[in-house]
Amino acid sequence: MARQAMGRPAAGAVRPRVGRRRDPRVAAVLSVVPGLGQLYNLQPVKAAFFLLATILTIGPAVLLITAGERLGTTLLHRGDGTAFLLLALGSVIVFLALFLLGLAFWASAVVDARRTAIEISEQRLSSGRWWFFRL
């Protein structure tokens, strides 16, 4: 996997520092806030990625629904039912896509923090991959 046939580390593999131990449960629990588990594992770039990815997907999804509700109410008061239905359908589809993507990033942050903590504690080579919802 992370090793080539000759016993040398694969390209992109990262060797954890000796003496660093991380509790996978703590890393997973900290990932309730996306990115905190990665900070616990001393991975600030991954932490920033997971935090921003989650915020930039779930945040606009919530804003879309609240703005769509206001606009939909205005359309209903004007008697424009067709535009309301099209707006409602479109905003619900986009909301679901963004929200589910945000939840996938969030769950991936938990899984990544836990797996990385295990790799660090067992002093295994990290594959350098970003785990996206691989349970």
C-alpha positions in Angstrom: 0.0 0.0 0.0 2.2 2.8 1.3 5.3 0.9 0.5 6.8 0.0 -2.8 8.0 -3.5 -3.6 11.6 -2.7 -2.7 10.7 -1.7 0.9 11.1 2.0 0.3 8.3 4.5 1.2 5.9 5.4 -1.6 6.0 8.8 -3.1 4.0 11.2 -0.9 4.2 9.0 2.1 4.8 10.8 5.4 6.6 9.3 8.3 5.1 10.3 11.7 7.5 11.8 14.3 8.6 9.2 16.9 7.2 9.8 20.3 4.0 11.4 19.2 0.9 9.5 20.3 -2.6 10.5 19.5 -5.9 9.0 20.8 -8.2 8.2 17.9 -11.3 8.8 20.1 -10.2 12.3 21.1 -9.4 13.1 17.4 -12.9 11.9 16.3 -14.7 13.8 19.1 -12.8 17.0 18.4 -13.9 16.7 14.7 -17.4 17.6 15.8 -16.0 21.0 14.8 -14.6 20.2 11.4 -10.8 20.5 11.4 -10.2 20.3 15.2 -9.3 16.7 14.9 -6.7 17.5 12.2 -5.3 20.3 14.4 -5.0 17.7 17.3 -3.0 15.5 14.9 -0.9 18.6 14.0 -2.2 18.9 10.4 -3.1 22.5 10.0 -3.5 22.4 6.2 -6.0 19.6 6.4 -7.8 21.3 9.2 -8.2 24.5 7.2 -9.4 22.4 4.2 -12.1 20.5 6.2 -13.3 23.6 8.0 -13.6 25.7 4.9 -15.1 22.9 2.8 -17.8 22.3 5.4 -18.5 26.0 6.0 -18.5 26.8 2.2 -21.1 24.1 1.5 -23.4 24.1 4.5 -23.4 27.9 4.9 -24.6 28.7 1.4 -27.2 25.9 1.6 -28.7 27.5 4.7 -28.6 31.0 3.2 -30.2 29.7 0.0 -33.1 28.3 1.9 -33.7 31.4 4.0 -33.4 33.7 0.9 -35.5 31.4 -1.2 -38.2 31.4 1.5 -38.4 35.2 1.5 -38.5 35.4 -2.3 -41.0 32.6 -2.5 -43.3 34.4 -0.1 -43.1 37.5 -2.3 -43.9 35.5 -5.4 -46.9 33.9 -3.8 -48.3 37.3 -2.7 -48.0 38.5 -6.3 -49.9 35.5 -7.5 -47.0 34.1 -9.5 -47.4 30.4 -8.7 -45.4 29.0 -11.6 -42.3 31.0 -10.7 -42.7 30.0 -7.1 -42.8 26.3 -7.9 -39.8 26.6 -10.2 -37.9 28.6 -7.5 -38.9 26.1 -4.8 -37.9 23.1 -6.8 -34.6 24.6 -7.9 -33.6 25.8 -4.4 -34.5 22.5 -2.7 -32.4 20.6 -5.2 -29.4 22.9 -4.8 -29.9 23.0 -1.0 -29.8 19.2 -0.8 -26.7 18.9 -3.0 -24.8 21.5 -1.0 -26.0 20.2 2.4 -25.2 16.6 1.6 -21.8 17.6 0.3 -21.1 19.5 3.5 -22.2 16.6 5.6 -19.9 14.3 3.6 -16.9 16.7 4.2 -17.8 16.8 7.9 -18.0 13.0 8.2 -14.8 12.7 6.2 -13.1 15.0 8.7 -14.1 12.7 11.5 -12.9 9.6 9.7 -9.6 11.2 8.6 -8.8 12.5 12.1 -9.4 9.0 13.6 -7.4 7.2 11.0 -4.5 9.6 11.1 -4.4 9.4 14.9 -4.2 5.6 14.6 -1.4 5.9 12.0 0.5 8.3 14.2 0.1 6.1 17.4 1.2 3.0 15.6 4.0 4.9 13.9 2.9 3.7 10.5 3.6 5.5 7.3 0.8 7.8 6.3 -0.4 7.2 2.8 -0.7 11.0 2.3 -4.3 10.5 1.0 -7.2 12.5 2.1 -10.0 10.2 3.2 -13.3 11.1 1.8 -15.9 9.2 3.5 -14.2 5.9 3.4 -15.6 4.1 6.4 
